[in-house]
Amino acid sequence: MMQRAESWPEAAQAELAQIAREIDAGLSAGSYHPTAAERDGIARGLNDARAGRFASDDEVRRVLEKRRPA
């Protein structure tokens, strides 16, 4: 993948480098500590899971099929 990225436009390479720096910082920082907003999102997701408020595989497939270009 890294070899392929060498042929990408400069902006894409810069974005990849930023993502790599964020991953590296997270790996070297030890434990990950989510932000308050992330904790709120995690809590909402867990509550939705407990309540069964997730789309089925078929529902997700149908939505993706509608959104995909022909």
N, CA, C and O atoms as CSV, one atom per row, in Angstrom:
chain,resi,resn,atom,element,x,y,z
A,1,MET,N,N,0.826,-1.181,0.000
A,1,MET,CA,C,0.000,0.000,0.000
A,1,MET,C,C,0.877,1.254,0.000
A,1,MET,O,O,0.586,2.217,-0.710
A,2,MET,N,N,1.928,1.242,0.780
A,2,MET,CA,C,2.783,2.428,0.857
A,2,MET,C,C,3.420,2.732,-0.500
A,2,MET,O,O,3.588,3.897,-0.863
A,3,GLN,N,N,3.773,1.686,-1.246
A,3,GLN,CA,C,4.354,1.913,-2.571
A,3,GLN,C,C,3.320,2.547,-3.493
A,3,GLN,O,O,3.651,3.445,-4.267
A,4,ARG,N,N,2.083,2.092,-3.420
A,4,ARG,CA,C,1.030,2.675,-4.254
A,4,ARG,C,C,0.811,4.136,-3.897
A,4,ARG,O,O,0.568,4.964,-4.776
A,5,ALA,N,N,0.893,4.453,-2.623
A,5,ALA,CA,C,0.647,5.816,-2.173
A,5,ALA,C,C,1.663,6.796,-2.751
A,5,ALA,O,O,1.378,7.988,-2.871
A,6,GLU,N,N,2.836,6.303,-3.106
A,6,GLU,CA,C,3.858,7.177,-3.686
A,6,GLU,C,C,3.391,7.801,-5.000
A,6,GLU,O,O,3.886,8.858,-5.389
A,7,SER,N,N,2.451,7.166,-5.683
A,7,SER,CA,C,1.962,7.702,-6.957
A,7,SER,C,C,0.698,8.551,-6.780
A,7,SER,O,O,0.175,9.086,-7.758
A,8,TRP,N,N,0.205,8.678,-5.550
A,8,TRP,CA,C,-1.001,9.462,-5.288
A,8,TRP,C,C,-0.702,10.954,-5.420
A,8,TRP,O,O,0.455,11.367,-5.340
A,9,PRO,N,N,-1.742,11.762,-5.622
A,9,PRO,CA,C,-1.549,13.224,-5.611
A,9,PRO,C,C,-1.005,13.683,-4.261
A,9,PRO,O,O,-1.208,13.029,-3.238
A,10,GLU,N,N,-0.321,14.801,-4.279
A,10,GLU,CA,C,0.335,15.306,-3.067
A,10,GLU,C,C,-0.648,15.491,-1.913
A,10,GLU,O,O,-0.317,15.187,-0.767
A,11,ALA,N,N,-1.853,15.987,-2.201
A,11,ALA,CA,C,-2.841,16.201,-1.130
A,11,ALA,C,C,-3.229,14.877,-0.484
A,11,ALA,O,O,-3.376,14.807,0.736
A,12,ALA,N,N,-3.393,13.842,-1.274
A,12,ALA,CA,C,-3.748,12.530,-0.729
A,12,ALA,C,C,-2.607,11.975,0.104
A,12,ALA,O,O,-2.841,11.369,1.149
A,13,GLN,N,N,-1.382,12.174,-0.342
A,13,GLN,CA,C,-0.225,11.713,0.427
A,13,GLN,C,C,-0.140,12.449,1.757
A,13,GLN,O,O,0.185,11.850,2.781
A,14,ALA,N,N,-0.430,13.745,1.744
A,14,ALA,CA,C,-0.385,14.530,2.981
A,14,ALA,C,C,-1.453,14.044,3.957
A,14,ALA,O,O,-1.207,13.960,5.160
A,15,GLU,N,N,-2.639,13.724,3.437
A,15,GLU,CA,C,-3.708,13.215,4.299
A,15,GLU,C,C,-3.324,11.863,4.894
A,15,GLU,O,O,-3.563,11.611,6.075
A,16,LEU,N,N,-2.729,10.996,4.078
A,16,LEU,CA,C,-2.280,9.693,4.568
A,16,LEU,C,C,-1.215,9.873,5.654
A,16,LEU,O,O,-1.228,9.169,6.663
A,17,ALA,N,N,-0.308,10.806,5.443
A,17,ALA,CA,C,0.741,11.048,6.433
A,17,ALA,C,C,0.139,11.518,7.756
A,17,ALA,O,O,0.590,11.109,8.826
A,18,GLN,N,N,-0.885,12.384,7.682
A,18,GLN,CA,C,-1.535,12.866,8.907
A,18,GLN,C,C,-2.223,11.720,9.631
A,18,GLN,O,O,-2.130,11.612,10.854
A,19,ILE,N,N,-2.907,10.873,8.892
A,19,ILE,CA,C,-3.567,9.716,9.505
A,19,ILE,C,C,-2.535,8.808,10.156
A,19,ILE,O,O,-2.756,8.313,11.261
A,20,ALA,N,N,-1.410,8.585,9.483
A,20,ALA,CA,C,-0.353,7.737,10.033
A,20,ALA,C,C,0.207,8.343,11.327
A,20,ALA,O,O,0.488,7.620,12.283
A,21,ARG,N,N,0.369,9.671,11.353
A,21,ARG,CA,C,0.857,10.323,12.580
A,21,ARG,C,C,-0.126,10.135,13.732
A,21,ARG,O,O,0.281,9.897,14.869
A,22,GLU,N,N,-1.428,10.243,13.433
A,22,GLU,CA,C,-2.435,10.053,14.478
A,22,GLU,C,C,-2.420,8.617,15.000
A,22,GLU,O,O,-2.527,8.391,16.205
A,23,ILE,N,N,-2.289,7.653,14.097
A,23,ILE,CA,C,-2.220,6.255,14.514
A,23,ILE,C,C,-0.981,6.028,15.365
A,23,ILE,O,O,-1.053,5.384,16.411
A,24,ASP,N,N,0.159,6.557,14.919
A,24,ASP,CA,C,1.407,6.388,15.650
A,24,ASP,C,C,1.319,7.007,17.040
A,24,ASP,O,O,1.786,6.422,18.017
A,25,ALA,N,N,0.719,8.191,17.126
A,25,ALA,CA,C,0.586,8.844,18.428
A,25,ALA,C,C,-0.289,8.007,19.357
A,25,ALA,O,O,-0.011,7.895,20.551
A,26,GLY,N,N,-1.341,7.424,18.801
A,26,GLY,CA,C,-2.218,6.586,19.614
A,26,GLY,C,C,-1.537,5.324,20.082
A,26,GLY,O,O,-1.780,4.862,21.197
A,27,LEU,N,N,-0.686,4.757,19.242
A,27,LEU,CA,C,0.008,3.526,19.609
A,27,LEU,C,C,1.062,3.777,20.676
A,27,LEU,O,O,1.261,2.952,21.568
A,28,SER,N,N,1.728,4.905,20.584
A,28,SER,CA,C,2.812,5.171,21.524
A,28,SER,C,C,2.307,5.818,22.812
A,28,SER,O,O,3.061,5.954,23.776
A,29,ALA,N,N,1.047,6.214,22.834
A,29,ALA,CA,C,0.514,6.885,24.009
A,29,ALA,C,C,0.045,5.905,25.078
A,29,ALA,O,O,-0.279,6.314,26.193
A,30,GLY,N,N,0.006,4.627,24.749
A,30,GLY,CA,C,-0.476,3.652,25.728
A,30,GLY,C,C,-1.978,3.498,25.628
A,30,GLY,O,O,-2.506,3.220,24.551
A,31,SER,N,N,-2.664,3.676,26.729
A,31,SER,CA,C,-4.116,3.524,26.764
A,31,SER,C,C,-4.798,4.659,26.022
A,31,SER,O,O,-4.362,5.809,26.075
A,32,TYR,N,N,-5.879,4.313,25.328
A,32,TYR,CA,C,-6.667,5.327,24.628
A,32,TYR,C,C,-7.738,5.846,25.576
A,32,TYR,O,O,-8.384,5.070,26.281
A,33,HIS,N,N,-7.919,7.147,25.589
A,33,HIS,CA,C,-8.935,7.783,26.420
A,33,HIS,C,C,-9.852,8.586,25.512
A,33,HIS,O,O,-9.455,9.628,24.990
A,34,PRO,N,N,-11.090,8.103,25.318
A,34,PRO,CA,C,-12.004,8.817,24.427
A,34,PRO,C,C,-12.390,10.185,24.991
A,34,PRO,O,O,-12.369,10.417,26.200
A,35,THR,N,N,-12.740,11.073,24.074
A,35,THR,CA,C,-13.218,12.398,24.476
A,35,THR,C,C,-14.623,12.253,25.047
A,35,THR,O,O,-15.240,11.192,24.946
A,36,ALA,N,N,-15.118,13.324,25.644
A,36,ALA,CA,C,-16.476,13.308,26.190
A,36,ALA,C,C,-17.492,13.027,25.078
A,36,ALA,O,O,-18.442,12.271,25.279
A,37,ALA,N,N,-17.289,13.638,23.906
A,37,ALA,CA,C,-18.206,13.410,22.782
A,37,ALA,C,C,-18.152,11.955,22.333
A,37,ALA,O,O,-19.185,11.366,22.012
A,38,GLU,N,N,-16.960,11.372,22.306
A,38,GLU,CA,C,-16.829,9.961,21.928
A,38,GLU,C,C,-17.504,9.058,22.961
A,38,GLU,O,O,-18.165,8.086,22.598
A,39,ARG,N,N,-17.338,9.376,24.243
A,39,ARG,CA,C,-18.000,8.587,25.296
A,39,ARG,C,C,-19.514,8.658,25.151
A,39,ARG,O,O,-20.207,7.656,25.327
A,40,ASP,N,N,-20.031,9.855,24.827
A,40,ASP,CA,C,-21.467,10.002,24.615
A,40,ASP,C,C,-21.926,9.142,23.434
A,40,ASP,O,O,-22.969,8.492,23.506
A,41,GLY,N,N,-21.153,9.140,22.359
A,41,GLY,CA,C,-21.488,8.322,21.201
A,41,GLY,C,C,-21.449,6.834,21.514
A,41,GLY,O,O,-22.298,6.074,21.049
A,42,ILE,N,N,-20.480,6.428,22.290
A,42,ILE,CA,C,-20.378,5.022,22.705
A,42,ILE,C,C,-21.610,4.644,23.530
A,42,ILE,O,O,-22.203,3.585,23.323
A,43,ALA,N,N,-21.985,5.508,24.453
A,43,ALA,CA,C,-23.160,5.237,25.297
A,43,ALA,C,C,-24.422,5.141,24.436
A,43,ALA,O,O,-25.246,4.250,24.641
A,44,ARG,N,N,-24.577,6.068,23.459
A,44,ARG,CA,C,-25.745,6.000,22.574
A,44,ARG,C,C,-25.757,4.700,21.792
A,44,ARG,O,O,-26.803,4.065,21.658
A,45,GLY,N,N,-24.605,4.295,21.274
A,45,GLY,CA,C,-24.524,3.055,20.512
A,45,GLY,C,C,-24.867,1.842,21.348
A,45,GLY,O,O,-25.575,0.947,20.885
A,46,LEU,N,N,-24.374,1.800,22.569
A,46,LEU,CA,C,-24.685,0.674,23.455
A,46,LEU,C,C,-26.175,0.650,23.815
A,46,LEU,O,O,-26.795,-0.413,23.861
A,47,ASN,N,N,-26.735,1.829,24.069
A,47,ASN,CA,C,-28.168,1.898,24.361
A,47,ASN,C,C,-28.997,1.449,23.158
A,47,ASN,O,O,-29.978,0.723,23.314
A,48,ASP,N,N,-28.602,1.882,21.959
A,48,ASP,CA,C,-29.303,1.455,20.750
A,48,ASP,C,C,-29.195,-0.054,20.562
A,48,ASP,O,O,-30.162,-0.703,20.161
A,49,ALA,N,N,-28.036,-0.605,20.847
A,49,ALA,CA,C,-27.852,-2.053,20.701
A,49,ALA,C,C,-28.765,-2.801,21.669
A,49,ALA,O,O,-29.408,-3.783,21.298
A,50,ARG,N,N,-28.814,-2.329,22.907
A,50,ARG,CA,C,-29.686,-2.972,23.899
A,50,ARG,C,C,-31.150,-2.900,23.483
A,50,ARG,O,O,-31.926,-3.817,23.750
A,51,ALA,N,N,-31.522,-1.802,22.826
A,51,ALA,CA,C,-32.913,-1.607,22.409
A,51,ALA,C,C,-33.197,-2.235,21.046
A,51,ALA,O,O,-34.333,-2.203,20.574
A,52,GLY,N,N,-32.167,-2.809,20.411
A,52,GLY,CA,C,-32.359,-3.449,19.106
A,52,GLY,C,C,-32.565,-2.470,17.975
A,52,GLY,O,O,-33.215,-2.804,16.984
A,53,ARG,N,N,-32.025,-1.259,18.095
A,53,ARG,CA,C,-32.237,-0.228,17.082
A,53,ARG,C,C,-31.111,-0.186,16.051
A,53,ARG,O,O,-30.535,0.871,15.796
A,54,PHE,N,N,-30.807,-1.319,15.471
A,54,PHE,CA,C,-29.820,-1.372,14.406
A,54,PHE,C,C,-30.458,-1.977,13.181
A,54,PHE,O,O,-31.377,-2.790,13.278
A,55,ALA,N,N,-29.961,-1.574,12.028
A,55,ALA,CA,C,-30.485,-2.104,10.770
A,55,ALA,C,C,-30.037,-3.548,10.594
A,55,ALA,O,O,-28.947,-3.940,11.008
A,56,SER,N,N,-30.908,-4.319,9.971
A,56,SER,CA,C,-30.549,-5.705,9.650
A,56,SER,C,C,-29.583,-5.709,8.465
A,56,SER,O,O,-29.423,-4.691,7.791
A,57,ASP,N,N,-28.951,-6.832,8.214
A,57,ASP,CA,C,-28.055,-6.949,7.067
A,57,ASP,C,C,-28.792,-6.636,5.769
A,57,ASP,O,O,-28.244,-5.975,4.886
A,58,ASP,N,N,-30.036,-7.110,5.650
A,58,ASP,CA,C,-30.819,-6.849,4.439
A,58,ASP,C,C,-31.130,-5.367,4.281
A,58,ASP,O,O,-31.080,-4.843,3.168
A,59,GLU,N,N,-31.449,-4.685,5.374
A,59,GLU,CA,C,-31.724,-3.252,5.305
A,59,GLU,C,C,-30.482,-2.478,4.870
A,59,GLU,O,O,-30.576,-1.566,4.048
A,60,VAL,N,N,-29.347,-2.827,5.404
A,60,VAL,CA,C,-28.096,-2.170,5.028
A,60,VAL,C,C,-27.798,-2.431,3.557
A,60,VAL,O,O,-27.410,-1.516,2.830
A,61,ARG,N,N,-27.976,-3.669,3.115
A,61,ARG,CA,C,-27.720,-4.020,1.717
A,61,ARG,C,C,-28.602,-3.193,0.786
A,61,ARG,O,O,-28.122,-2.675,-0.222
A,62,ARG,N,N,-29.892,-3.065,1.117
A,62,ARG,CA,C,-30.818,-2.307,0.264
A,62,ARG,C,C,-30.412,-0.837,0.172
A,62,ARG,O,O,-30.463,-0.242,-0.905
A,63,VAL,N,N,-30.013,-0.257,1.291
A,63,VAL,CA,C,-29.574,1.144,1.277
A,63,VAL,C,C,-28.321,1.301,0.430
A,63,VAL,O,O,-28.222,2.235,-0.365
A,64,LEU,N,N,-27.373,0.402,0.593
A,64,LEU,CA,C,-26.144,0.481,-0.183
A,64,LEU,C,C,-26.410,0.311,-1.665
A,64,LEU,O,O,-25.791,0.985,-2.488
A,65,GLU,N,N,-27.315,-0.570,-2.011
A,65,GLU,CA,C,-27.646,-0.780,-3.419
A,65,GLU,C,C,-28.255,0.479,-4.029
A,65,GLU,O,O,-27.995,0.785,-5.193
A,66,LYS,N,N,-29.049,1.204,-3.272
A,66,LYS,CA,C,-29.648,2.458,-3.762
A,66,LYS,C,C,-28.587,3.532,-3.990
A,66,LYS,O,O,-28.697,4.335,-4.918
A,67,ARG,N,N,-27.567,3.543,-3.145
A,67,ARG,CA,C,-26.554,4.600,-3.176
A,67,ARG,C,C,-25.410,4.346,-4.148
A,67,ARG,O,O,-24.711,5.275,-4.551
A,68,ARG,N,N,-25.224,3.097,-4.519
A,68,ARG,CA,C,-24.114,2.762,-5.411
A,68,ARG,C,C,-24.413,3.228,-6.823
A,68,ARG,O,O,-25.532,3.076,-7.313
A,69,PRO,N,N,-23.399,3.802,-7.482
A,69,PRO,CA,C,-23.614,4.198,-8.886
A,69,PRO,C,C,-23.818,2.970,-9.761
A,69,PRO,O,O,-23.262,1.903,-9.500
A,70,ALA,N,N,-24.615,3.137,-10.791
A,70,ALA,CA,C,-24.918,2.014,-11.701
A,70,ALA,C,C,-23.728,1.629,-12.552
A,70,ALA,O,O,-23.822,0.708,-13.364
